[in-house]
Amino acid sequence: MSLFKKQQSEILTADSLLVLHTANTFEIDEFEVFTLAYEGWFGQAASFKDIEVHFYTYKSNGSVPHWVRNYCRSIVSFNTAKALSVYVNAEDRTGRVLRQLILGLCVVLSSIILMNTF
C-alpha cells in the first residue's frame, strides 16, 4: 500500500465533518443523525431500510445526502447564533454596567466640584 493512498476509513469531507459535529452536539451516533435528518426533511419516520443505503454510501466514500447536509447545517447555524447571542448579551450587560459606573462617577465628581466652588 502506498503512503499517499488513503484508506476508506480515513475519508473525511467537509460534509462528513458536519455530520460528526452534529452527532457530537447531540451525543448520538451518525446513524441517528441520518434518521433525524430524514424525519425533518421528509416529514415522516424513517425505516432502517430508508437510512441504510444512504448511510452505507456515507461510510464508504464520505458522500452525504442533501437532506442530511441541510439538517446538519441548520444545527450548526442554530448553535452559532445561540452562542453569538449569549456573547452579545454578555457584552451588552458589561457595557450597561460600565455606563452606569461612569455616570455615577460623573455625578460624584460634579457634586465634589460644586461643593468646592461654593
matplotlib code that plots the C-alpha trace (Angstrom):
import matplotlib.pyplot as plt

x = [0.0, 1.3, 1.9, -0.2, -3.2, -5.9, -7.8, -11.6, -12.0, -9.9, -12.2, -13.4, -15.1, -16.5, -20.0, -18.9, -17.3, -20.7, -22.4, -19.8, -20.2, -24.0, -23.6, -21.2, -23.6, -26.5, -24.3, -25.8, -24.3, -24.1, -26.8, -29.2, -28.2, -29.3, -32.6, -33.4, -32.5, -34.7, -37.7, -37.0, -36.8, -39.5, -41.8, -42.2, -40.4, -37.6, -37.3, -34.0, -34.0, -34.6, -31.4, -29.3, -28.4, -27.5, -25.6, -23.6, -22.7, -21.7, -19.4, -17.8, -17.0, -17.9, -20.9, -23.6, -27.2, -28.5, -31.2, -28.6, -26.3, -29.2, -30.1, -26.5, -26.0, -29.2, -28.0, -24.6, -26.2, -28.5, -25.7, -23.6, -26.4, -27.2, -23.5, -23.3, -26.5, -25.1, -21.9, -23.7, -26.0, -22.9, -21.3, -24.5, -24.7, -21.0, -21.5, -24.5, -22.7, -19.7, -22.1, -23.8, -20.4, -19.1, -22.4, -22.1, -18.6, -19.5, -22.3, -19.9, -17.2, -19.6, -21.0, -17.5, -16.6, -19.9, -19.2, -15.7, -16.8, -19.4]
y = [0.0, 3.4, 6.0, 8.5, 6.4, 6.9, 4.1, 4.1, 4.7, 7.9, 9.7, 12.9, 15.6, 18.9, 17.4, 14.3, 16.7, 18.4, 15.0, 14.3, 17.7, 17.3, 13.8, 15.2, 18.1, 15.8, 13.0, 10.5, 8.3, 9.2, 6.8, 8.6, 11.9, 10.4, 9.3, 12.7, 14.4, 12.1, 12.8, 16.5, 16.5, 14.0, 14.7, 11.0, 8.4, 6.6, 2.9, 1.2, 0.4, 4.1, 5.1, 2.1, 2.7, 6.4, 5.6, 2.9, 5.3, 7.9, 5.5, 4.1, 7.3, 10.3, 11.3, 13.0, 13.2, 16.8, 16.4, 15.3, 18.2, 20.7, 19.3, 19.5, 23.0, 24.2, 22.7, 24.3, 27.7, 27.5, 26.7, 29.5, 32.0, 30.9, 31.3, 34.7, 35.9, 34.8, 36.7, 39.8, 39.8, 39.5, 42.4, 44.4, 43.8, 44.7, 47.9, 48.8, 48.3, 50.4, 53.2, 53.2, 53.3, 56.2, 58.1, 57.5, 58.8, 61.8, 62.6, 62.2, 64.3, 67.1, 67.2, 67.5, 70.3, 72.1, 71.8, 73.2, 76.2, 77.5]
z = [0.0, -0.9, 1.8, -0.3, -0.7, 1.9, 3.4, 3.1, 6.9, 6.6, 4.2, 5.8, 3.7, 4.9, 4.9, 6.9, 9.4, 9.7, 10.4, 13.1, 14.6, 14.8, 16.3, 18.9, 19.7, 20.4, 21.8, 19.4, 16.7, 13.0, 12.0, 14.4, 12.7, 9.4, 11.0, 12.4, 9.2, 7.2, 9.5, 9.3, 5.5, 4.5, 7.5, 8.4, 10.5, 8.7, 8.5, 8.8, 5.1, 4.2, 6.0, 5.4, 1.8, 2.3, 5.5, 3.8, 0.9, 3.5, 5.4, 2.3, 0.4, 2.6, 0.5, 2.5, 1.1, 0.6, 3.3, 5.9, 4.9, 5.2, 8.6, 9.9, 8.6, 10.3, 13.6, 13.2, 12.3, 15.3, 17.7, 16.2, 16.5, 20.1, 21.1, 19.5, 21.2, 24.5, 23.8, 22.6, 25.7, 27.9, 26.1, 26.4, 30.1, 30.6, 28.5, 30.6, 33.9, 32.6, 31.5, 34.9, 36.7, 34.6, 35.1, 38.8, 38.9, 36.9, 39.4, 42.3, 40.7, 39.7, 43.2, 44.7, 42.2, 43.0, 46.8, 46.4, 44.3, 46.7]

ax = plt.figure().add_subplot(projection="3d")
ax.plot(x, y, z, "-o")
ax.set_aspect("equal")
plt.show()
